[in-house]
């Protein structure tokens, strides 16, 4: 296979089609390298560098020789990094000439055995009716993975592509094709096949896929925005197709469902900001069937226009949003940690361009805990979040990871650890003084556990007692105690019980107090 290169942004000079000296236009490469009888396949690879200019020269393959053996005589392809996506991208190769009064304002194919793959094709100006692509001789021709963009004009009849003979079109996106009565996004005059495509008309477009004559097949294809999305004068068979007007007025066959053009169907459909990527697996444009491409189309619908895999099943139309991925989530260390509770902190920094259905934190005794184990969730989508953690064991060490779930799957933050606080601990109790009938005590504040402590004093006449109802000092609930009404020269034993906010308790040390003896009475003797 001969391989030649095109780069409108090249400043190398002396173009000869090599990668270091590429031609400045696709048309120049065709004239220089393809005006001959083909003896082997020729591939022309397109890119743009430097100031990233568009290729503004109209392309016509009328100069080509013929290639009659099996296979394609000419392959026009976009280089890796310059392949069409679901929106017009000025950083990639664009075939973008001004209006011309010719069949195929941007691209005219008049030769058999041609494949065009991965190009962005459009017109920069329009002063009369135009067709962006004209494929006049489609025998063994393929248009694949291409984006064809109109000017979204209501002033002029614009057609995305006219087909005179059979052609296979797959994984292609046509959008913003201009409106006018009698116009069509795609007008077909032959036996053609449309696989896994999306065709979006501008406002006011009369026809979408117009089958004027011939026998055609459309599979996994969406047509939207036209008054009559599927228009059948010849014979059209649809399988797993959709349109914004259901089956339309002039198509009565099966295989088409109604799906309006909306942001629920596509990521964005606003003028000058069009991106017709199917946003997620919940879209109505979703096909769970097997290969519907047939024997003649070289794809199985397992990948989209950008060769990204369809997620979990297969989507109808040209593309799933190629950035549809699992979310991104980070975590910071839990705070407000007590013996039984804590507050977890996470941040969903990206939703993966799919709705977040759940987010939260996982905890466990081993590294990298998952939602299959203990986890706590909270509502919300992207951004920072807090989540309550409960049921901790005092003093235990836990691993934690925050998580977020979207249609693609579950994402986790990096693993971290934290320790639950130890159980509540009563402070140290001690005596501060006594008389023969009173005892004064104090106790340090409780620590650990769950803050929000309450206190209760107990007294017994026996050492080693257990605080309970029989020895409670009712109303004595502060950290200091003034006990009165005691007996002189008597042993008393005191304890304070601290209770935290989680109802956990801790008992202080025992304090032994011996009240003073009764003072001797003074007797006054008068003589």
PERA-V428552 format. One record per pair of residues at least 12 apart in sequence whose ideal C-beta (glycine too) atoms are under 7 Angstrom apart, sorted by the first residue. I is the first residue (numbers start at 1). J is the second residue. Records with the same first field share a line. If there is no record, write none. Layout:
# PERA-V428552
I=J ; J
This chain:
# PERA-V428552
1=40 ; 41 ; 43
2=33 ; 40 ; 42 ; 43
3=43 ; 45
4=17 ; 29 ; 33 ; 44
5=17 ; 18 ; 19 ; 22 ; 45
6=22 ; 23 ; 25 ; 26 ; 29 ; 44 ; 46 ; 55
7=22 ; 47 ; 48 ; 49
8=24 ; 25 ; 48 ; 53 ; 54 ; 55
9=48 ; 49 ; 50 ; 51 ; 52 ; 53
10=22 ; 24 ; 49 ; 50
11=50
17=29 ; 32 ; 33
25=55 ; 57
26=44 ; 46 ; 55 ; 59 ; 76 ; 95
27=57 ; 58 ; 59
29=44
30=59 ; 61 ; 63 ; 64
31=63
34=63 ; 64 ; 65 ; 74
35=63 ; 65
36=65
37=65
38=65 ; 67 ; 73
41=71 ; 72 ; 73 ; 75
42=73 ; 74
43=75 ; 77
44=76
45=77 ; 79
46=77 ; 78 ; 79 ; 82 ; 93 ; 119
47=79 ; 82 ; 93
48=82 ; 92 ; 93
52=90 ; 91
54=94 ; 96
55=93 ; 94 ; 95 ; 96
56=96 ; 97 ; 98
57=97
58=97 ; 100 ; 102 ; 105 ; 106
59=95 ; 106 ; 107 ; 108
60=108 ; 110
61=108 ; 109 ; 110 ; 111 ; 114
62=110
64=111
66=111 ; 112
67=113
72=113 ; 114 ; 115 ; 140
73=113 ; 114
74=113 ; 114
75=115 ; 117
76=116 ; 119
77=117 ; 118
78=93 ; 118 ; 119
83=118 ; 145 ; 306
84=118 ; 119 ; 120 ; 145 ; 146 ; 147 ; 305
85=305 ; 306 ; 322
86=173 ; 275 ; 276 ; 277 ; 305 ; 319
87=274 ; 275
88=120 ; 147 ; 149
89=120
92=120
93=119 ; 120
94=120 ; 122
95=107 ; 119 ; 120 ; 121
96=122 ; 124
97=123 ; 124
98=123 ; 124 ; 125
99=123 ; 125 ; 126 ; 127 ; 128 ; 130
103=131 ; 134 ; 136
104=131 ; 133 ; 134
105=123 ; 130 ; 131 ; 132
106=121 ; 122 ; 123 ; 132 ; 133
107=121 ; 133
108=134
109=134 ; 135 ; 136 ; 137 ; 141
110=136 ; 137
111=137
112=137 ; 139 ; 140 ; 141
113=140
114=141
115=142 ; 144
116=143 ; 146
117=144 ; 145
118=145 ; 146
119=146
120=147
121=133 ; 146 ; 148
122=148 ; 149
123=151
126=151 ; 153 ; 156 ; 158
128=156
129=156 ; 157
130=156 ; 158
131=159 ; 161 ; 162
132=148 ; 150 ; 160 ; 161
133=148 ; 160 ; 161
134=162
135=161 ; 163 ; 164 ; 167
136=164
137=164 ; 165
138=163 ; 164 ; 165 ; 166 ; 167 ; 190 ; 192
139=165 ; 166
141=167
142=168
143=167 ; 169 ; 172
144=170 ; 171 ; 172
145=171 ; 172 ; 305
146=172
147=173
148=160 ; 161 ; 172 ; 174
149=175 ; 176
150=176 ; 177 ; 178 ; 202
151=176 ; 178
152=176 ; 178 ; 202 ; 271
153=178
154=178 ; 179 ; 202 ; 203 ; 204
156=178 ; 180
157=178 ; 180 ; 182 ; 183
158=177 ; 178 ; 183
159=183 ; 184 ; 187
160=174 ; 177 ; 185 ; 186
161=186
162=187
163=188 ; 189 ; 190 ; 192
164=189 ; 190
165=190
166=190 ; 191 ; 192
167=192
168=193 ; 296 ; 297
169=192 ; 194 ; 197
170=195 ; 196 ; 197 ; 297 ; 299
171=196 ; 197 ; 299 ; 304 ; 305 ; 318
172=197 ; 318
173=198 ; 276 ; 305 ; 318 ; 319
174=186 ; 199 ; 200
175=200 ; 274 ; 276
176=202 ; 274
177=201 ; 202 ; 205
178=202
179=201 ; 202 ; 203 ; 204 ; 205
181=206
182=206
183=205 ; 206 ; 207
184=207 ; 208 ; 210
185=199 ; 201 ; 205 ; 208 ; 209 ; 226
186=199 ; 209 ; 210
187=210 ; 212
188=210 ; 211 ; 212 ; 214 ; 216
189=212 ; 213 ; 214
190=214
191=214 ; 215 ; 216
192=214 ; 216
193=216 ; 217 ; 294 ; 296 ; 297
194=209 ; 218 ; 221
195=219 ; 220 ; 221 ; 293 ; 297 ; 299
196=220 ; 221 ; 299 ; 301 ; 317 ; 318
197=221 ; 318
198=222 ; 276 ; 317 ; 318
199=223
200=224 ; 225 ; 261 ; 276
201=225 ; 226
202=225
205=225 ; 226 ; 227
206=226 ; 227 ; 228
207=226 ; 228 ; 231
208=223 ; 226 ; 228 ; 229 ; 230 ; 243
209=223 ; 229 ; 230 ; 231
210=231
211=231 ; 232 ; 233 ; 234 ; 236
212=233 ; 234
213=233 ; 234
214=234
215=234 ; 235
216=234 ; 235 ; 236
217=237
218=236 ; 238 ; 241
219=239 ; 240 ; 241 ; 292 ; 293
220=240 ; 287 ; 292 ; 301 ; 316 ; 317
221=241 ; 317
222=241 ; 242 ; 243 ; 259 ; 285 ; 316 ; 317
223=243
224=243 ; 244 ; 261
225=244 ; 261
228=245 ; 248 ; 249 ; 250
229=243 ; 244 ; 245 ; 248
230=243 ; 247 ; 248 ; 251 ; 256
231=248 ; 250 ; 251
232=250 ; 251
236=251 ; 253
237=253
238=253 ; 255 ; 256
239=255 ; 292
240=255 ; 287 ; 289 ; 292 ; 316
241=255 ; 256
242=256 ; 257 ; 259 ; 285 ; 316
243=256 ; 258
244=259 ; 260 ; 261
245=258
246=258
259=284 ; 285
265=283 ; 284 ; 285
266=278 ; 279
267=279 ; 321
277=319 ; 320 ; 321 ; 322
278=315 ; 317 ; 319 ; 320 ; 321
279=321 ; 353
280=324 ; 354 ; 407
281=311 ; 312 ; 313 ; 407
282=407
283=315
285=315 ; 316 ; 317
286=313 ; 315 ; 316
287=314 ; 315 ; 316
288=313 ; 314
289=314
301=314
302=314
304=318 ; 319 ; 320 ; 322
305=318 ; 319
306=319 ; 322
308=320 ; 322
311=324 ; 408
321=353
323=353
324=352 ; 353 ; 354 ; 408
325=352 ; 408
326=352 ; 406 ; 408 ; 409 ; 410 ; 411
327=348 ; 350 ; 351 ; 352 ; 356 ; 404 ; 406 ; 411
328=349 ; 350 ; 411
329=346 ; 347 ; 348 ; 349 ; 359 ; 402 ; 403 ; 404 ; 411 ; 412 ; 413
330=346 ; 347 ; 349 ; 413
331=345 ; 346 ; 400 ; 401 ; 402 ; 413 ; 416
332=345
333=416 ; 418
334=389 ; 400 ; 418
337=418 ; 420 ; 421
338=421 ; 449 ; 450 ; 451
339=392 ; 394 ; 420 ; 421 ; 422 ; 423 ; 424 ; 448 ; 449 ; 450 ; 502 ; 504
340=390 ; 391 ; 392 ; 394 ; 450 ; 502
341=388 ; 389 ; 390 ; 392 ; 450
342=389 ; 392 ; 418
343=386 ; 388 ; 389
344=361 ; 376 ; 386 ; 387 ; 389 ; 400 ; 402
345=386
346=359 ; 361 ; 385 ; 402 ; 413
347=383 ; 384
348=381 ; 382 ; 383 ; 404
351=381 ; 382 ; 406
352=406 ; 408
354=406 ; 407 ; 408
355=406 ; 407
356=381 ; 382 ; 404 ; 405 ; 406
357=405 ; 406
358=377 ; 405
359=377 ; 378 ; 380 ; 385 ; 403 ; 404
360=375 ; 376 ; 377 ; 378 ; 387 ; 402 ; 403
361=375 ; 376 ; 387 ; 389 ; 400 ; 402
362=374 ; 375 ; 400 ; 401 ; 403
363=389 ; 398 ; 399 ; 400
364=398 ; 399
366=399
367=399 ; 415
368=399 ; 401 ; 415
369=399 ; 400 ; 401
371=403 ; 410
376=388 ; 389
392=420
393=420
394=420 ; 421 ; 422 ; 423
395=420 ; 422 ; 423
396=420
397=417 ; 419
398=417 ; 418 ; 420
399=415 ; 417
400=416 ; 418
401=413 ; 415
421=448 ; 449
422=448
423=448 ; 449 ; 504 ; 506
424=446 ; 448 ; 449 ; 498 ; 500 ; 504 ; 505 ; 506
425=446 ; 447 ; 448 ; 506
426=446 ; 496 ; 497 ; 498 ; 506 ; 507 ; 508
427=443 ; 444 ; 445 ; 446 ; 508
428=443 ; 444 ; 508 ; 509
429=441 ; 443 ; 494 ; 495 ; 496 ; 508 ; 509 ; 511
430=442 ; 511
431=511 ; 513
434=513 ; 515 ; 516
435=515 ; 516
436=488 ; 515 ; 516 ; 517 ; 518 ; 519
437=484 ; 485 ; 486 ; 488 ; 515
438=482 ; 483 ; 484 ; 486
439=483 ; 486 ; 492 ; 513 ; 515
440=481 ; 482
441=481 ; 494 ; 511
442=479 ; 480
443=479 ; 496 ; 508
445=479
446=498 ; 500 ; 506
449=500 ; 502 ; 504
450=500 ; 501 ; 502
451=500 ; 501
452=500 ; 501
453=498 ; 499 ; 500
454=477 ; 499
455=477 ; 478 ; 479 ; 496 ; 498
456=472 ; 477 ; 497
457=473 ; 476 ; 481 ; 494 ; 496
458=471 ; 472 ; 473 ; 494 ; 495 ; 497
459=471 ; 473 ; 483 ; 492 ; 493 ; 494
460=493
461=491 ; 492
462=493
463=493 ; 510 ; 512
465=493
467=495 ; 497 ; 507
486=515
487=515
488=515 ; 516 ; 517 ; 518
489=515 ; 517
490=515
491=512 ; 514
492=513 ; 515
493=510 ; 512
494=510 ; 511 ; 513
495=507 ; 508 ; 510
496=508
